[in-house]
Amino acid sequence: QVQLVESGGGLVQPGGSLRLSCAASGFTFSSYAMAWVRQAPGKGLEWLSDINGGGGNTYYADSVKGRFTISRDNAENTLFLQMSSLKPEDTAVYYCVHYSGRYWGQGTQVTVSS
């Protein structure tokens, strides 16, 4: 069965960096685009970034463009999100998502606070 397991969240000060990882299994990872989505407290889901199966094409929401970088290692079936210049408004649960929207990870909490 498809599994997506995120890791790497935590507490970080404003201006800091974190790298999220998502270990994928149960499907041919390199054949599918993947995405990161977040949900801030009391808010709806926000599609942050996505990457095609080969890793050559990416998309970023304006809210994270220039600060976040999505990447993938198809040999290791792993998706990444490098986050820098973090702001308190980046505080949210971050989800790794199969591009179809059908499969989601359990989420990892990122808290940006001094």
Secondary structure by P-SEA (a helix, b strand, c coil): cbbbbbcccccccccbbbbbbbbbcccccccccccccccccccccccccccccccccccccccccccbbbbbcccccbbbbbbcccccccccbbbbbcccccccccbbbbbbcc
